[in-house]
Every structure is written in structure tokens, then in C-alpha cells.
């Protein structure tokens, strides 16, 4: 089905993802690494505002139809579009990412004779989590079947944590021998360094967010306001910790996800404005700055994460991390060394972890320094990209 290892010559490599934002922000390091090795890289996503920046990395962008949720007509259009692209371009390697590209991209690439076809499950996500809505519960067996069919044709699948790899093997979605575990997606520790931002600009950001006179800032930054990221738990823990630490600020940052059955209503968030928690609602392009001005980075998620990008950014920027002892999140914390792991859905334990760090500036600084070292040692972007090339693509 594939070559055991490619000859060390330039390859034509396609990365397929369902949105241009994720391609730029999460796979920028991989694109840059592959380009530096002389490979030709194609980024295949729906059109969007980040396409120009993707091209700026040296990748060729190709547009595909976009639809996150189940849509049979658009899904069929996606399959045919990917088949046409693979037929025309004759890629050496196709790397698919997220559910729809993993399914339709793998099938299209294999049908057109691509030499090596690999996938990425960056986190099993809501579809594989407990507490599904009735609609998603009905869909799960279908997704299992489609994944099983597609991954039969795959040469390897990158998982970002051991639990997801074992889960997919246990459910017989793919053979264990096809699973490649490379922890996290990597982080550019130079771009996300404590010295990379202007301190004056950070003070202005504090003023903008209304936290310039606070002793400490605890931030929870998420890509989508959904309950499974631990929104309720963060708010309840903040209210508990805020009683003891009246001059601490608790920022909850992220856009409302209106089409998801797990979405947090905007009215619920607005009702909390003016209290201990400060909801910052909407898509932000200044996440790096918000994390940089924070004293503690939190993510009480019980979603099936890969390794959350926001926690990697927190580590690299030298922040103590408080997160759940759950799949994907636990990879970022050495308990009591650079942060605290708490049980999922436990706001009391979360508040206690906040209290420990809010009570000691020295502890926050020591934990933060260790977080920075952990990012450099375990999650450096170039090291991750090299592992992907070597272990998944089978190229040097």
C-alpha cells in the first residue's frame, strides 16, 4: 500500500484541514519545517481571511468546500473536489486533519494512487466524549464506521496523546500498529517567549480589559464557548476564589458557538459581566497578549482534547497552568511543579488550586519558569515537526 520509507528527495506534500485559521495557527510550524527541507507544500482548506498568510509561508493554497457539521450534499462535493485535486496534483504524501478531511481526504487520496496517506486526530473531541446529546449519540456509530473505513486505507495516524491512540485501537477504528503518538502539535518557543512582547503594550492591554489595577490575573482562553471546556466550573471556582482574593481578576475569553448543542448561551455569559468573572466574548486575535499578561492560565476542560494549544502557549510564555487531570490536558502539567491538575467538573478543587497560586507570587514565578523549561524540552515546534516527518511521513 505504501513505501516503507521514501528516498530522501523533495516531496510534494498536501495538508488538508477544514479551516484556514487552524492551518495557519496550528500547522504553521510544520509547513515552515517542510519548506525548509525543500519539500513542496500544498495547504488545502476552505477560503478565508488567513489564506494570504498561509501563502506567505511558501505553501500553495487550494480551496475546498467548507462545512463543519453534517451536510450530505456539501460532504459529497468535498469528496469529489478532493478527488479532483489529488488526481491533478499527483501528491507524494497527503496528510489529512480533523474528521471530514480524515474521512473524505483519505478515501480520495487512496483512490488516486497517492503513495503515502496519513491522518491526524488532534483530539477525539465531542463525538467521542461522554454526555453526548441525543442527536450526536445517534451519529456516533456512523462516524465510527466511516472512520474505520477511511483509516483502513491510511498508512498511519498521528495522535497527540496515548489515551486517544488506545481508544481508537480498542474500538477497532484502526489497528494499533498504525497509531503514531507525537505529544502535542508543537509551539514556537521563540515566538511565544516571555521577552517577545512590549511591556508597555501589555499595560495598554490591561487597561483595555479593565484589569490594570489587579494584583493577579487568571485567564481561561478557549476557541469556542462550550460547556465541555469547563466554562461553568471556571465561573464557580472564580467566584469561590474571588471571595478570598478580592483583587484578582478572572478573564473568560472566547467566541460564542451558536450552532453546537454544547454551546454556552451568550445571555448566561452577559449576566456574569460586572462580577468576579469578566467574560470577553468574541473571536480574538490577541490571545498571545492576553496569556502574556496573565499570572495563571486555566483550562478546566472535560472535552477529549489532543494537547490544548492554549496550554502550550501558556507553558511557553512561562505561566503556571491549572487544568484537569483528563485526556490531553494532563500532558502539560507536572503536578505541583509547574501547575496543578484537578479532577474534571470539580469547581471546589479548581478554586483550591487557584488559591494556592494566588496566595504566593513566588510560587507563580517558580512554576512559570518550570513551565517555560517544559515547553522547550517537550513541545518545541521544530522537534515536533521533525518527529512528524520521520515517524509519520517516513522522510528525513
C-alpha positions as CSV (number, residue, x, y, z in Angstrom):
1,X,0.0,0.0,0.0
2,X,3.0,2.4,0.6
3,X,6.7,2.6,0.5
4,X,8.3,1.6,3.8
5,X,10.4,4.8,3.6
6,X,10.8,7.4,0.9
7,X,14.0,8.1,-0.8
8,X,15.4,11.3,0.6
9,X,14.3,13.6,-2.2
10,X,11.9,16.6,-2.3
11,X,8.3,15.5,-1.9
12,X,5.0,17.0,-3.0
13,X,3.0,17.1,0.3
14,X,-0.6,18.1,0.8
15,X,-2.0,19.1,4.2
16,X,-5.9,19.1,4.3
17,X,-7.8,20.8,7.1
18,X,-11.3,22.2,7.4
19,X,-10.4,25.8,8.1
20,X,-7.7,28.3,7.2
21,X,-7.3,29.6,10.7
22,X,-6.3,26.2,12.1
23,X,-4.0,25.6,9.1
24,X,-2.1,28.9,9.8
25,X,-2.1,28.9,13.6
26,X,-1.6,25.2,14.4
27,X,0.3,23.9,11.3
28,X,2.5,26.9,10.6
29,X,5.5,25.2,12.1
30,X,5.0,22.1,10.1
31,X,4.6,24.0,6.9
32,X,7.8,26.1,7.6
33,X,9.8,23.0,8.5
34,X,8.8,21.1,5.4
35,X,9.6,24.1,3.2
36,X,13.0,24.4,4.9
37,X,13.8,20.8,3.9
38,X,13.0,21.6,0.2
39,X,9.5,19.9,0.0
40,X,6.7,21.4,-2.0
41,X,3.8,22.0,0.4
42,X,0.1,22.4,-0.5
43,X,-2.4,23.7,2.1
44,X,-5.9,22.7,1.2
45,X,-8.7,24.5,3.2
46,X,-11.8,26.4,2.6
47,X,-11.2,30.1,1.6
48,X,-10.9,32.5,4.5
49,X,-9.0,35.6,5.8
50,X,-5.9,33.6,6.7
51,X,-5.2,32.2,3.2
52,X,-2.8,35.1,2.3
53,X,-0.7,34.4,5.4
54,X,-0.6,30.7,4.5
55,X,0.7,31.6,1.1
56,X,3.2,33.8,2.9
57,X,4.7,30.7,4.4
58,X,5.5,29.4,1.0
59,X,2.6,27.0,0.7
60,X,0.4,26.7,-2.3
61,X,-3.2,27.1,-1.2
62,X,-6.1,25.2,-2.8
63,X,-9.7,25.9,-1.9
64,X,-12.2,23.3,-0.9
65,X,-15.9,23.5,0.2
66,X,-16.3,24.0,3.9
67,X,-18.9,22.7,6.4
68,X,-18.2,21.7,10.0
69,X,-21.4,19.9,10.7
70,X,-23.1,17.0,8.9
71,X,-24.2,18.1,5.4
72,X,-24.6,15.3,2.9
73,X,-24.6,17.5,-0.2
74,X,-21.6,19.5,0.8
75,X,-19.8,16.4,2.0
76,X,-20.3,14.8,-1.4
77,X,-19.0,18.0,-3.1
78,X,-16.0,17.9,-0.7
79,X,-15.2,14.2,-1.7
80,X,-15.3,15.0,-5.4
81,X,-13.3,18.2,-5.0
82,X,-10.6,16.3,-3.1
83,X,-10.6,13.5,-5.7
84,X,-10.1,16.1,-8.5
85,X,-7.3,17.8,-6.6
86,X,-5.4,14.6,-5.9
87,X,-5.9,13.4,-9.5
88,X,-4.5,16.7,-10.9
89,X,-1.6,17.3,-8.5
90,X,-0.3,13.7,-8.0
91,X,0.9,14.3,-4.5
92,X,3.6,12.0,-2.9
93,X,2.1,12.4,0.6
94,X,-1.4,13.5,1.8
95,X,-1.8,14.4,5.4
96,X,-5.5,14.9,6.5
97,X,-6.6,16.6,9.7
98,X,-10.0,16.7,11.6
99,X,-13.0,14.4,10.9
100,X,-14.2,15.3,7.4
101,X,-10.7,15.7,5.8
102,X,-9.7,12.4,7.6
103,X,-12.6,10.6,6.1
104,X,-13.0,12.1,2.6
105,X,-9.4,13.1,2.1
106,X,-8.1,9.7,2.9
107,X,-10.5,8.0,0.5
108,X,-9.8,10.5,-2.3
109,X,-6.0,10.2,-1.9
110,X,-6.0,6.4,-1.9
111,X,-8.3,6.2,-4.9
112,X,-6.0,8.4,-6.8
113,X,-2.8,6.4,-6.0
114,X,-1.1,8.7,-3.5
115,X,1.9,6.9,-2.2
116,X,1.5,7.7,1.5
117,X,-1.7,8.8,3.1
118,X,-1.7,9.8,6.8
119,X,-4.1,11.4,9.2
120,X,-4.2,13.5,12.4
121,X,-6.6,13.1,15.3
122,X,-5.6,16.1,17.4
123,X,-8.2,15.3,20.0
124,X,-11.1,12.8,19.9
125,X,-13.5,15.7,20.6
126,X,-17.1,15.9,21.5
127,X,-18.1,13.0,19.2
128,X,-16.1,10.5,21.3
129,X,-16.9,12.1,24.7
130,X,-19.4,11.1,27.4
131,X,-22.6,13.1,27.8
132,X,-23.5,13.4,24.1
133,X,-26.7,15.0,23.0
134,X,-29.3,12.5,21.6
135,X,-28.5,13.7,18.0
136,X,-24.8,13.2,18.4
137,X,-25.3,9.8,20.1
138,X,-27.2,8.7,17.0
139,X,-24.4,9.9,14.8
140,X,-21.5,8.3,16.7
141,X,-21.9,4.8,15.3
142,X,-22.0,6.2,11.7
143,X,-18.8,8.3,12.4
144,X,-17.1,5.2,13.9
145,X,-18.0,3.2,10.7
146,X,-16.8,6.0,8.4
147,X,-13.6,6.4,10.3
148,X,-13.0,2.7,10.3
149,X,-13.5,2.5,6.5
150,X,-11.3,5.5,5.8
151,X,-8.4,4.5,8.1
152,X,-8.3,1.1,6.6
153,X,-6.7,2.9,3.6
154,X,-4.5,5.1,5.8
155,X,-0.8,4.3,6.3
156,X,-0.6,6.0,9.7
157,X,-2.5,8.3,12.1
158,X,-0.9,10.9,14.3
159,X,-2.4,11.1,17.8
160,X,-1.4,13.8,20.3
161,X,-1.8,11.6,23.4
162,X,-1.7,7.9,24.3
163,X,-5.3,7.7,25.5
164,X,-6.8,8.6,22.1
165,X,-4.5,6.1,20.3
166,X,-5.6,3.3,22.7
167,X,-9.2,4.3,22.4
168,X,-9.2,4.2,18.6
169,X,-7.4,0.8,18.7
170,X,-9.8,-0.6,21.3
171,X,-12.8,0.5,19.2
172,X,-11.2,-1.2,16.2
173,X,-11.3,2.1,14.3
174,X,-7.7,1.4,13.2
175,X,-5.0,-1.2,14.1
176,X,-2.7,-0.2,16.9
177,X,0.3,-0.5,14.6
178,X,-1.0,2.4,12.5
179,X,-1.1,4.8,15.5
180,X,1.8,7.2,15.8
181,X,1.8,9.2,19.1
182,X,3.6,12.5,19.0
183,X,2.7,14.6,22.0
184,X,1.1,17.9,21.1
185,X,1.2,20.0,18.0
186,X,4.4,21.9,18.9
187,X,4.9,25.5,19.9
188,X,7.4,28.1,18.6
189,X,9.1,28.9,21.9
190,X,10.9,31.9,20.4
191,X,7.6,33.5,19.1
192,X,5.9,32.6,22.4
193,X,8.7,33.7,24.8
194,X,8.3,36.0,27.9
195,X,10.6,38.5,26.2
196,X,8.7,38.6,22.9
197,X,6.2,41.3,23.8
198,X,6.4,45.0,24.6
199,X,5.7,45.5,28.3
200,X,4.1,48.9,27.5
201,X,1.7,47.3,25.1
202,X,0.8,44.7,27.7
203,X,-0.1,47.6,30.1
204,X,-2.3,49.1,27.5
205,X,-4.0,45.7,27.0
206,X,-4.7,45.5,30.8
207,X,-6.3,48.9,30.5
208,X,-8.4,47.8,27.6
209,X,-9.6,44.7,29.5
210,X,-10.1,46.7,32.7
211,X,-7.7,44.8,34.9
212,X,-4.7,47.2,35.2
213,X,-5.2,47.6,38.9
214,X,-5.5,44.0,39.8
215,X,-2.8,42.1,41.8
216,X,-3.1,38.9,39.7
217,X,-5.0,37.8,36.6
218,X,-6.3,34.3,36.0
219,X,-7.3,33.7,32.4
220,X,-9.2,31.0,30.6
221,X,-9.0,31.4,26.8
222,X,-10.9,29.0,24.6
223,X,-11.6,28.7,20.9
224,X,-15.4,28.1,21.5
225,X,-17.7,28.9,24.4
226,X,-18.9,25.3,25.0
227,X,-19.8,23.8,28.4
228,X,-17.3,20.9,28.0
229,X,-14.4,23.3,28.1
230,X,-15.3,23.8,31.7
231,X,-17.0,27.2,31.5
232,X,-19.4,26.6,34.4
233,X,-16.6,25.2,36.6
234,X,-14.3,28.1,35.9
235,X,-17.0,30.6,36.8
236,X,-17.9,28.8,40.0
237,X,-14.3,28.4,41.0
238,X,-13.6,32.0,40.3
239,X,-16.5,33.1,42.5
240,X,-15.1,30.9,45.3
241,X,-11.5,32.1,45.0
242,X,-12.6,35.7,44.5
243,X,-14.0,35.8,48.0
244,X,-10.5,35.4,49.4
245,X,-8.6,37.2,46.7
246,X,-10.8,40.2,46.1
247,X,-8.1,42.0,43.9
248,X,-7.7,39.1,41.5
249,X,-9.2,39.2,38.0
250,X,-10.7,36.2,36.3
251,X,-10.9,36.5,32.5
252,X,-13.0,34.1,30.4
253,X,-12.2,34.7,26.8
254,X,-13.7,33.1,23.7
255,X,-16.4,33.4,21.0
256,X,-19.9,32.0,21.4
257,X,-20.5,28.8,19.4
258,X,-24.1,29.2,18.3
259,X,-24.5,26.0,16.2
260,X,-23.3,23.5,18.8
261,X,-25.7,21.6,21.2
262,X,-22.9,22.1,23.8
263,X,-22.8,25.9,23.3
264,X,-22.9,28.3,26.3
265,X,-25.8,30.8,25.8
266,X,-24.5,34.4,25.4
267,X,-27.1,35.6,27.9
268,X,-25.6,33.4,30.5
269,X,-22.2,35.0,30.0
270,X,-23.5,38.5,29.9
271,X,-25.3,38.0,33.2
272,X,-21.9,37.5,34.8
273,X,-20.4,40.7,33.5
274,X,-19.6,43.1,36.3
275,X,-19.0,40.2,38.8
276,X,-15.8,38.4,39.7
277,X,-15.5,36.9,36.2
278,X,-15.1,39.1,33.3
279,X,-16.4,37.4,30.1
280,X,-14.6,38.7,27.0
281,X,-17.0,37.4,24.3
282,X,-15.9,37.1,20.7
283,X,-13.1,35.9,18.5
284,X,-9.8,37.5,19.5
285,X,-6.6,37.9,17.5
286,X,-4.6,39.0,20.7
287,X,-4.7,35.7,22.5
288,X,-0.9,35.7,22.9
289,X,-1.1,39.1,24.6
290,X,-3.9,38.0,26.9
291,X,-1.9,35.0,28.0
292,X,1.3,37.0,28.4
293,X,-0.4,39.5,30.8
294,X,-1.9,36.6,32.8
295,X,-0.4,35.3,36.0
296,X,-2.2,31.9,35.8
297,X,-3.5,30.1,32.7
298,X,-6.5,27.8,33.3
299,X,-8.4,25.3,31.3
300,X,-10.8,23.0,33.3
301,X,-11.8,21.1,30.2
302,X,-13.6,17.7,30.2
303,X,-13.7,17.7,26.4
304,X,-11.5,15.0,24.8
305,X,-8.5,17.3,24.0
306,X,-5.4,16.5,22.0
307,X,-3.0,18.7,23.8
308,X,-4.7,22.1,24.0
309,X,-2.8,24.8,22.1
310,X,-3.6,27.5,24.7
311,X,-1.9,25.5,27.4
312,X,1.2,25.1,25.2
313,X,1.2,28.9,24.7
314,X,0.9,29.3,28.5
315,X,3.8,27.0,29.1
316,X,6.0,28.7,26.5
317,X,5.2,32.2,27.9
318,X,6.2,31.0,31.3
319,X,2.9,30.7,33.1
320,X,1.7,28.4,35.8
321,X,-1.1,26.1,34.5
322,X,-4.2,24.9,36.2
323,X,-6.1,22.3,34.2
324,X,-7.9,19.0,34.6
325,X,-6.4,15.5,35.1
326,X,-8.0,14.5,31.8
327,X,-7.1,13.3,28.3
328,X,-4.8,15.7,26.6
329,X,-4.7,18.3,29.4
330,X,-2.6,16.3,31.8
331,X,0.3,16.2,29.4
332,X,1.0,19.9,30.1
333,X,1.4,19.7,33.9
334,X,3.9,18.1,36.3
335,X,1.8,18.1,39.4
336,X,3.0,20.7,42.0
337,X,6.0,21.6,39.8
338,X,4.7,23.9,37.1
339,X,1.0,23.8,37.9
340,X,-1.9,21.8,39.3
341,X,-4.1,19.1,37.9
342,X,-7.7,18.9,39.3
343,X,-10.5,16.4,38.8
344,X,-12.8,17.3,35.9
345,X,-16.1,19.0,36.8
346,X,-14.8,19.9,40.3
347,X,-15.0,23.7,40.8
348,X,-14.0,23.3,44.5
349,X,-10.7,21.6,43.6
350,X,-10.2,24.2,40.9
351,X,-10.8,27.1,43.4
352,X,-8.3,25.5,45.8
353,X,-5.6,25.3,43.0
354,X,-6.3,29.0,42.2
355,X,-6.0,29.9,45.9
356,X,-2.6,28.2,46.2
357,X,-1.1,30.2,43.3
358,X,-2.9,33.4,44.1
359,X,-1.5,33.3,47.6
360,X,2.1,33.3,46.6
361,X,3.7,35.4,43.9
362,X,7.0,33.5,44.4
363,X,5.2,30.2,43.7
364,X,3.7,31.7,40.5
365,X,7.1,32.8,39.3
366,X,8.8,29.4,40.1
367,X,6.0,27.4,38.5
368,X,6.1,29.7,35.4
369,X,9.9,29.3,35.0
370,X,9.4,25.5,35.0
371,X,6.6,25.7,32.5
372,X,8.9,27.5,30.1
373,X,11.5,24.8,30.5
374,X,8.9,22.1,29.9
375,X,7.8,23.8,26.7
376,X,11.3,24.0,25.4
377,X,12.1,20.4,26.5
378,X,8.9,18.6,25.3
379,X,6.9,20.7,22.9
380,X,9.4,22.7,20.8
381,X,7.9,23.2,17.3
382,X,10.8,22.1,15.2
383,X,11.3,18.9,17.3
384,X,7.6,18.1,16.8
385,X,7.8,18.7,13.0
386,X,10.9,16.5,12.8
387,X,9.0,13.7,14.5
388,X,6.1,14.0,12.1
389,X,8.4,13.9,9.1
390,X,10.4,10.9,10.4
391,X,7.7,8.8,12.2
392,X,4.6,9.6,10.1
393,X,5.8,10.7,6.7
394,X,8.8,8.4,6.7
395,X,11.0,11.1,5.3
396,X,14.1,12.9,6.7
